[in-house]
């Protein structure tokens, strides 16, 4: 017998999926613009605002399902996890906008004398993690979600190595500040992908794990 709650959960699922896709687009646009010296701040801000609005809608839908249908524990696990994931997607959007804002105000790699292959590697790893987190959510793939832990460790290693390079760089302070901030935002995005991964594992298996 199909429950009324099931239709509501399906709607909530689709809302979270769409939020993830918009969040992925915001990050990809932001980091691509940064790496190529393009000003995308306004477009990224618009996407970030859309994600924030979607998060509010997801929260409202979640509370509606709780109030209307008094879901059992397994349903509450899914609803609560979706709310957490929606928040993390909102953080994706916010950090994407932070990257674009920093680029516009301080300049990007095209204006910077800090020569390093670490930033492109950091960007590549974080972009990979964002894509995996959205794909794992769409497919409720706990095993894919768990692979985020290893990549997050790689991101941390790249981040600290890059900080070490920046500390020794003979470059304008504005240049160093820009790259310092952007690398930090990328590292934080990577952290949030692991939070999404943890929630996906919990949804799919009921197991609470740490991927950090």
Backbone as CSV, one residue per row, in Angstrom:
resi,resn,N_x,N_y,N_z,CA_x,CA_y,CA_z,C_x,C_y,C_z
1,UNK,0.843,-1.198,0.000,0.000,0.000,0.000,0.881,1.252,0.000
2,UNK,0.609,2.133,-0.941,1.373,3.365,-1.064,0.912,4.365,0.000
3,UNK,1.853,4.877,0.745,1.534,5.872,1.768,1.554,7.273,1.170
4,UNK,0.756,8.162,1.731,0.793,9.556,1.304,2.168,10.160,1.562
5,UNK,2.807,9.705,2.632,4.136,10.193,2.962,5.140,9.887,1.855
6,UNK,4.973,8.740,1.185,5.927,8.348,0.155,5.959,9.348,-0.998
7,UNK,4.795,9.858,-1.368,4.747,10.862,-2.434,5.472,12.132,-1.998
8,UNK,5.287,12.489,-0.731,5.967,13.665,-0.202,7.469,13.474,-0.147
9,UNK,7.902,12.276,0.226,9.337,11.982,0.273,9.954,12.021,-1.126
10,UNK,9.196,11.563,-2.104,9.696,11.615,-3.480,9.869,13.060,-3.935
11,UNK,8.918,13.910,-3.570,9.038,15.330,-3.904,10.256,15.950,-3.223
12,UNK,10.440,15.617,-1.956,11.585,16.138,-1.207,12.897,15.667,-1.833
13,UNK,12.931,14.408,-2.239,14.121,13.856,-2.877,14.480,14.638,-4.130
14,UNK,13.489,14.912,-4.965,13.745,15.638,-6.203,14.206,17.062,-5.918
15,UNK,13.674,17.682,-4.887,14.082,19.040,-4.523,15.554,19.075,-4.124
16,UNK,15.977,18.070,-3.354,17.373,18.014,-2.920,18.292,17.718,-4.104
17,UNK,17.888,16.813,-4.993,18.679,16.519,-6.176,18.913,17.792,-6.999
18,UNK,17.834,18.536,-7.230,17.943,19.759,-8.034,18.866,20.771,-7.369
19,UNK,18.781,20.867,-6.053,19.668,21.770,-5.321,21.123,21.370,-5.533
20,UNK,21.394,20.076,-5.499,22.747,19.587,-5.716,23.271,19.915,-7.103
21,UNK,22.421,19.806,-8.099,22.848,20.106,-9.464,23.168,21.591,-9.623
22,UNK,22.355,22.445,-9.008,22.616,23.887,-9.080,23.909,24.220,-8.330
23,UNK,24.098,23.578,-7.185,25.312,23.809,-6.395,26.555,23.390,-7.175
24,UNK,26.476,22.261,-7.847,27.599,21.798,-8.670,27.888,22.792,-9.786
25,UNK,26.842,23.317,-10.407,27.020,24.305,-11.473,27.690,25.568,-10.948
26,UNK,27.285,25.995,-9.753,27.865,27.206,-9.166,29.359,27.036,-8.923
27,UNK,29.737,25.896,-8.376,31.161,25.652,-8.093,31.957,25.527,-9.381
28,UNK,31.438,24.783,-10.339,32.163,24.613,-11.599,32.364,25.948,-12.312
29,UNK,31.332,26.784,-12.306,31.443,28.101,-12.933,32.458,28.958,-12.197
30,UNK,32.385,28.945,-10.888,33.261,29.778,-10.074,34.735,29.415,-10.257
31,UNK,35.045,28.144,-10.156,36.462,27.753,-10.237,36.989,27.826,-11.664
32,UNK,36.128,27.585,-12.641,36.548,27.724,-14.029,36.866,29.186,-14.340
33,UNK,36.014,30.087,-13.864,36.241,31.517,-14.078,37.515,31.975,-13.383
34,UNK,37.733,31.481,-12.183,38.945,31.852,-11.447,40.195,31.386,-12.182
35,UNK,40.185,30.151,-12.635,41.360,29.594,-13.296,41.628,30.257,-14.646
36,UNK,40.589,30.801,-15.277,40.747,31.383,-16.611,40.688,32.905,-16.625
37,UNK,40.667,33.515,-15.430,40.693,34.966,-15.350,39.434,35.644,-15.835
38,UNK,38.284,35.021,-15.593,37.002,35.568,-16.043,36.187,36.016,-14.836
39,UNK,35.550,37.172,-14.944,34.690,37.663,-13.872,33.308,37.025,-13.991
40,UNK,32.987,36.130,-13.048,31.675,35.466,-13.057,30.916,35.737,-11.764
41,UNK,31.308,36.786,-11.040,30.757,37.001,-9.710,29.239,37.135,-9.702
42,UNK,28.690,37.914,-10.623,27.242,38.133,-10.633,26.492,36.844,-10.929
43,UNK,26.968,36.090,-11.901,26.294,34.835,-12.257,26.371,33.826,-11.111
44,UNK,27.533,33.756,-10.453,27.686,32.824,-9.339,26.828,33.264,-8.162
45,UNK,26.752,34.564,-7.935,25.899,35.046,-6.845,24.441,34.689,-7.097
46,UNK,24.001,34.813,-8.348,22.619,34.450,-8.679,22.363,32.972,-8.379
47,UNK,23.307,32.118,-8.752,23.159,30.689,-8.481,23.158,30.417,-6.974
48,UNK,24.027,31.112,-6.250,24.069,30.948,-4.796,22.746,31.347,-4.160
49,UNK,22.151,32.428,-4.652,20.854,32.874,-4.127,19.760,31.850,-4.423
50,UNK,19.825,31.243,-5.604,18.848,30.207,-5.962,18.961,29.027,-5.008
51,UNK,20.190,28.622,-4.713,20.395,27.496,-3.800,19.864,27.813,-2.410
52,UNK,20.089,29.036,-1.946,19.583,29.443,-0.622,18.063,29.370,-0.583
53,UNK,17.418,29.823,-1.651,15.954,29.751,-1.720,15.481,28.300,-1.742
54,UNK,16.196,27.463,-2.463,15.833,26.047,-2.529,15.986,25.381,-1.163
55,UNK,17.001,25.797,-0.403,17.201,25.240,0.939,16.017,25.552,1.835
56,UNK,15.520,26.775,1.759,14.341,27.159,2.549,13.141,26.306,2.149
57,UNK,12.952,26.101,0.847,11.831,25.284,0.364,11.964,23.835,0.840
58,UNK,13.187,23.328,0.839,13.420,21.952,1.305,13.102,21.838,2.786
59,UNK,13.542,22.798,3.575,13.257,22.782,5.015,11.756,22.841,5.265
60,UNK,11.069,23.707,4.529,9.617,23.837,4.696,8.908,22.533,4.339
61,UNK,9.358,21.906,3.254,8.752,20.641,2.842,9.010,19.556,3.878
62,UNK,10.211,19.536,4.428,10.560,18.531,5.439,9.686,18.684,6.677
63,UNK,9.531,19.907,7.146,8.695,20.140,8.325,7.228,19.813,8.037
64,UNK,6.791,20.094,6.815,5.412,19.763,6.432,5.176,18.258,6.523
65,UNK,6.133,17.475,6.034,5.999,16.012,6.071,5.971,15.504,7.514
66,UNK,6.794,16.104,8.356,6.841,15.681,9.757,5.523,15.978,10.462
67,UNK,5.011,17.184,10.246,3.784,17.609,10.921,2.571,16.836,10.403
68,UNK,2.500,16.647,9.088,1.324,16.033,8.479,1.248,14.527,8.724
69,UNK,2.388,13.843,8.617,2.350,12.387,8.538,3.019,11.664,9.709
70,UNK,3.628,12.408,10.615,4.274,11.798,11.785,5.081,10.562,11.373
71,UNK,6.133,10.781,10.578,6.899,9.649,10.018,7.580,8.815,11.089
72,UNK,7.774,7.539,10.754,8.470,6.622,11.662,9.967,6.902,11.595
73,UNK,10.724,6.195,12.416,12.153,6.481,12.565,12.920,6.421,11.244
74,UNK,12.649,5.414,10.426,13.388,5.277,9.162,13.100,6.435,8.215
75,UNK,11.864,6.906,8.218,11.506,8.058,7.395,12.141,9.336,7.940
76,UNK,12.146,9.463,9.249,12.774,10.636,9.865,14.264,10.684,9.560
77,UNK,14.892,9.530,9.483,16.311,9.459,9.139,16.554,10.077,7.770
78,UNK,15.698,9.755,6.834,15.837,10.287,5.474,15.564,11.782,5.452
79,UNK,14.491,12.205,6.091,14.121,13.625,6.091,15.213,14.471,6.732
80,UNK,15.688,14.026,7.886,16.726,14.776,8.589,18.015,14.838,7.757
81,UNK,18.350,13.744,7.110,19.560,13.706,6.291,19.442,14.646,5.090
82,UNK,18.271,14.686,4.496,18.072,15.588,3.360,18.218,17.051,3.783
83,UNK,17.735,17.377,4.966,17.883,18.743,5.462,19.353,19.096,5.656
84,UNK,20.134,18.148,6.176,21.563,18.385,6.360,22.263,18.546,5.011
85,UNK,21.909,17.695,4.062,22.517,17.770,2.736,22.188,19.100,2.068
86,UNK,20.952,19.544,2.211,20.550,20.821,1.621,21.388,21.962,2.180
87,UNK,21.667,21.904,3.482,22.524,22.932,4.085,23.925,22.886,3.488
88,UNK,24.476,21.683,3.302,25.809,21.569,2.725,25.840,22.076,1.290
89,UNK,24.790,21.808,0.528,24.722,22.347,-0.829,24.669,23.877,-0.805
90,UNK,23.978,24.409,0.193,23.955,25.867,0.336,25.362,26.398,0.590
91,UNK,26.144,25.668,1.390,27.533,26.072,1.642,28.366,25.968,0.357
92,UNK,28.108,24.970,-0.481,28.766,24.906,-1.785,28.583,26.251,-2.507
93,UNK,27.325,26.666,-2.556,27.005,27.900,-3.272,27.667,29.112,-2.668
94,UNK,27.677,29.172,-1.345,28.284,30.315,-0.673,29.785,30.370,-0.929
95,UNK,30.473,29.247,-0.840,31.912,29.243,-1.084,32.224,29.512,-2.557
96,UNK,31.358,29.056,-3.450,31.538,29.382,-4.869,31.490,30.890,-5.070
97,UNK,30.527,31.534,-4.414,30.427,32.996,-4.519,31.632,33.667,-3.869
98,UNK,32.105,33.146,-2.748,33.294,33.703,-2.092,34.504,33.676,-3.030
99,UNK,34.648,32.572,-3.757,35.765,32.470,-4.711,35.642,33.537,-5.787
100,UNK,34.442,33.695,-6.334,34.240,34.678,-7.400,34.405,36.103,-6.892
101,UNK,33.941,36.356,-5.691,34.078,37.683,-5.083,35.559,38.008,-4.852
102,UNK,36.286,37.049,-4.295,37.715,37.248,-4.038,38.474,37.492,-5.332
103,UNK,38.133,36.725,-6.354,38.761,36.891,-7.665,38.530,38.291,-8.202
104,UNK,37.303,38.769,-8.116,36.972,40.100,-8.655,37.689,41.205,-7.885
105,UNK,37.769,41.063,-6.574,38.341,42.125,-5.751,39.865,42.105,-5.722
106,UNK,40.449,40.920,-5.794,41.899,40.811,-5.611,42.653,40.352,-6.850
107,UNK,41.925,39.905,-7.863,42.588,39.392,-9.053,42.754,37.887,-8.988
108,UNK,42.982,37.282,-10.143,43.076,35.829,-10.194,44.462,35.347,-10.544
109,UNK,44.548,34.093,-10.962,45.844,33.505,-11.289,46.515,34.228,-12.449
110,UNK,45.713,34.789,-13.357,46.280,35.471,-14.519,47.033,36.738,-14.131
111,UNK,46.749,37.262,-12.930,47.408,38.482,-12.472,48.419,38.192,-11.367
112,UNK,48.706,36.917,-11.134,49.490,36.541,-9.961,50.821,35.917,-10.353
113,UNK,51.834,36.265,-9.597,53.178,35.774,-9.891,53.523,34.503,-9.120
114,UNK,52.540,33.943,-8.408,52.792,32.719,-7.655,52.686,31.529,-8.615
115,UNK,53.819,31.063,-9.081,53.826,29.953,-10.036,53.771,28.630,-9.277
116,UNK,52.733,27.844,-9.530,52.583,26.567,-8.829,51.630,25.679,-9.597
117,UNK,51.895,24.377,-9.557,50.954,23.428,-10.160,49.991,22.880,-9.117
118,UNK,50.089,23.394,-7.888,49.245,22.869,-6.814,47.812,23.375,-6.898
119,UNK,47.613,24.641,-7.265,46.253,25.162,-7.371,45.430,24.402,-8.410
120,UNK,45.941,24.162,-9.629,45.150,23.363,-10.580,44.814,21.974,-10.050
121,UNK,45.748,21.356,-9.345,45.479,20.036,-8.768,44.398,20.109,-7.690
122,UNK,44.466,21.163,-6.882,43.471,21.361,-5.826,42.087,21.562,-6.429
123,UNK,42.024,22.386,-7.462,40.759,22.629,-8.159,40.207,21.336,-8.745
124,UNK,41.071,20.555,-9.372,40.644,19.291,-9.991,40.066,18.330,-8.959
125,UNK,40.749,18.197,-7.818,40.293,17.268,-6.784,38.960,17.701,-6.179
126,UNK,38.835,18.991,-5.909,37.597,19.483,-5.300,36.430,19.346,-6.272
127,UNK,36.654,19.674,-7.538,35.610,19.512,-8.551,35.178,18.055,-8.651
128,UNK,36.146,17.145,-8.586,35.843,15.708,-8.605,34.981,15.319,-7.410
129,UNK,35.305,15.842,-6.232,34.550,15.503,-5.029,33.121,16.024,-5.094
130,UNK,32.955,17.224,-5.603,31.605,17.793,-5.736,30.766,16.937,-6.675
131,UNK,31.345,16.563,-7.814,30.622,15.715,-8.755,30.249,14.374,-8.156
132,UNK,31.175,13.780,-7.410,30.905,12.488,-6.763,29.795,12.606,-5.727
133,UNK,29.809,13.694,-4.955,28.810,13.835,-3.897,27.402,13.936,-4.482
134,UNK,27.272,14.662,-5.596,25.956,14.806,-6.231,25.536,13.488,-6.883
135,UNK,26.483,12.808,-7.518,26.177,11.513,-8.150,25.800,10.465,-7.098
136,UNK,26.538,10.434,-5.989,26.240,9.468,-4.933,24.862,9.712,-4.343
137,UNK,24.488,10.978,-4.232,23.145,11.301,-3.725,22.086,10.828,-4.701
138,UNK,22.284,11.132,-5.962,21.292,10.766,-6.977,21.059,9.266,-7.009
139,UNK,22.138,8.496,-6.788,22.043,7.032,-6.885,21.965,6.346,-5.527
140,UNK,21.974,7.144,-4.447,22.015,6.583,-3.082,23.123,5.543,-2.983
141,UNK,24.288,5.912,-3.489,25.430,5.000,-3.583,26.360,5.219,-2.394
142,UNK,26.213,4.381,-1.366,27.008,4.531,-0.149,28.486,4.280,-0.411
143,UNK,28.798,3.327,-1.291,30.201,3.002,-1.555,30.901,4.151,-2.279
144,UNK,30.222,4.772,-3.213,30.799,5.939,-3.889,31.003,7.073,-2.896
145,UNK,30.025,7.253,-2.013,30.136,8.302,-0.999,31.359,8.089,-0.113
146,UNK,31.638,6.846,0.218,32.775,6.551,1.097,34.118,6.876,0.443
147,UNK,34.170,6.864,-0.892,35.434,7.170,-1.572,35.821,8.630,-1.408
148,UNK,34.904,9.461,-0.951,35.209,10.880,-0.745,36.269,11.070,0.337
149,UNK,36.347,10.141,1.263,37.295,10.274,2.377,38.734,10.305,1.873
150,UNK,39.071,9.402,0.963,40.441,9.340,0.455,40.791,10.619,-0.309
151,UNK,39.862,11.081,-1.138,40.136,12.296,-1.917,40.235,13.513,-1.016
152,UNK,39.460,13.526,0.053,39.527,14.654,0.988,40.893,14.725,1.645
153,UNK,41.483,13.581,1.932,42.841,13.554,2.476,43.844,14.131,1.472
154,UNK,43.648,13.817,0.198,44.513,14.362,-0.847,44.369,15.874,-0.939
155,UNK,43.136,16.348,-0.803,42.887,17.796,-0.833,43.601,18.480,0.329
156,UNK,43.516,17.892,1.510,44.198,18.472,2.668,45.704,18.557,2.442
157,UNK,46.277,17.514,1.885,47.720,17.513,1.616,48.094,18.613,0.617
158,UNK,47.291,18.752,-0.439,47.542,19.800,-1.423,47.382,21.182,-0.811
159,UNK,46.361,21.334,0.021,46.088,22.629,0.653,47.263,23.063,1.531
160,UNK,47.737,22.168,2.387,48.837,22.530,3.287,50.145,22.747,2.518
161,UNK,50.350,21.976,1.469,51.543,22.183,0.643,51.483,23.544,-0.047
162,UNK,50.291,23.920,-0.491,50.130,25.213,-1.163,50.310,26.361,-0.176
163,UNK,49.801,26.199,1.026,50.020,27.225,2.055,51.512,27.412,2.305
164,UNK,52.240,26.324,2.322,53.683,26.394,2.531,54.358,27.164,1.394
165,UNK,53.908,26.922,0.167,54.451,27.656,-0.972,54.129,29.141,-0.880
166,UNK,52.891,29.442,-0.530,52.482,30.852,-0.452,53.261,31.596,0.623
167,UNK,53.575,30.910,1.706,54.303,31.554,2.793,55.711,31.963,2.379
168,UNK,56.228,31.319,1.325,57.592,31.603,0.868,57.607,32.416,-0.429
169,UNK,56.430,32.730,-0.949,56.347,33.380,-2.256,56.801,34.837,-2.197
170,UNK,57.542,35.237,-3.220,57.923,36.641,-3.373,56.945,37.258,-4.368
171,UNK,55.801,37.631,-3.859,54.746,38.167,-4.716,54.020,39.269,-3.962
172,UNK,53.208,40.022,-4.688,52.420,41.074,-4.067,51.491,40.472,-3.010
173,UNK,51.310,41.225,-1.943,50.467,40.727,-0.855,49.053,40.445,-1.329
174,UNK,48.538,41.249,-2.268,47.186,41.033,-2.785,47.086,39.696,-3.499
175,UNK,48.111,39.370,-4.229,48.168,38.096,-4.958,48.172,36.918,-3.988
176,UNK,49.022,36.995,-2.987,49.114,35.931,-1.990,47.797,35.791,-1.237
177,UNK,47.194,36.933,-0.882,45.925,36.907,-0.143,44.826,36.234,-0.961
178,UNK,44.765,36.552,-2.240,43.742,35.966,-3.111,43.868,34.450,-3.146
179,UNK,45.083,33.978,-3.396,45.299,32.537,-3.509,45.133,31.822,-2.174
180,UNK,45.507,32.502,-1.096,45.297,31.943,0.228,43.816,31.738,0.507
181,UNK,43.006,32.755,0.208,41.571,32.669,0.470,40.900,31.617,-0.422
182,UNK,41.234,31.628,-1.697,40.593,30.685,-2.625,40.942,29.241,-2.255
183,UNK,42.194,29.004,-1.907,42.577,27.646,-1.515,41.831,27.210,-0.255
184,UNK,41.616,28.144,0.648,40.859,27.833,1.866,39.405,27.518,1.540
185,UNK,38.804,28.283,0.642,37.416,28.013,0.256,37.302,26.631,-0.404
186,UNK,38.269,26.297,-1.225,38.256,24.980,-1.866,38.363,23.864,-0.830
187,UNK,39.223,24.068,0.149,39.376,23.066,1.207,38.079,22.892,1.992
188,UNK,37.375,24.000,2.220,36.108,23.921,2.960,35.018,23.232,2.124
189,UNK,35.006,23.496,0.832,34.055,22.792,-0.034,34.284,21.294,0.056
190,UNK,35.554,20.891,0.023,35.883,19.462,0.130,35.355,18.882,1.434
191,UNK,35.500,19.625,2.526,34.961,19.160,3.805,33.457,18.920,3.717
192,UNK,32.757,19.852,3.092,31.300,19.721,3.003,30.881,18.561,2.111
193,UNK,31.711,18.201,1.130,31.357,17.015,0.340,31.381,15.768,1.215
194,UNK,32.295,15.728,2.182,32.329,14.552,3.065,31.116,14.532,3.987
195,UNK,30.634,15.710,4.378,29.414,15.748,5.195,28.235,15.192,4.393
196,UNK,28.175,15.583,3.120,27.130,15.037,2.238,27.288,13.524,2.134
197,UNK,28.525,13.066,1.967,28.781,11.636,1.871,28.334,10.879,3.102
198,UNK,28.607,11.431,4.270,28.179,10.790,5.521,26.663,10.657,5.586
199,UNK,25.968,11.711,5.143,24.506,11.675,5.159,23.969,10.653,4.168
200,UNK,24.624,10.531,3.021,24.194,9.546,2.017,24.350,8.129,2.557
201,UNK,25.468,7.851,3.204,25.676,6.528,3.805,24.594,6.245,4.838
202,UNK,24.245,7.249,5.627,23.213,7.088,6.663,21.854,6.808,6.042
203,UNK,21.542,7.508,4.949,20.273,7.274,4.253,20.225,5.858,3.694
204,UNK,21.319,5.452,3.042,21.322,4.186,2.313,21.435,2.971,3.226
205,UNK,22.152,3.110,4.352,22.443,1.936,5.178,22.007,2.045,6.627
206,UNK,21.724,3.273,7.071,21.402,3.476,8.485,22.651,3.553,9.358
207,UNK,23.827,3.506,8.724,25.099,3.528,9.448,25.627,4.950,9.564
208,UNK,26.015,5.333,10.764,26.624,6.641,10.965,28.138,6.477,10.925
209,UNK,28.776,7.171,9.990,30.222,7.080,9.853,30.811,8.473,9.747
210,UNK,32.120,8.567,9.905,32.851,9.812,9.677,33.780,9.606,8.486
211,UNK,33.726,10.518,7.533,34.583,10.448,6.355,35.726,11.460,6.446
212,UNK,35.929,12.044,7.638,36.974,13.043,7.795,38.094,12.517,8.669
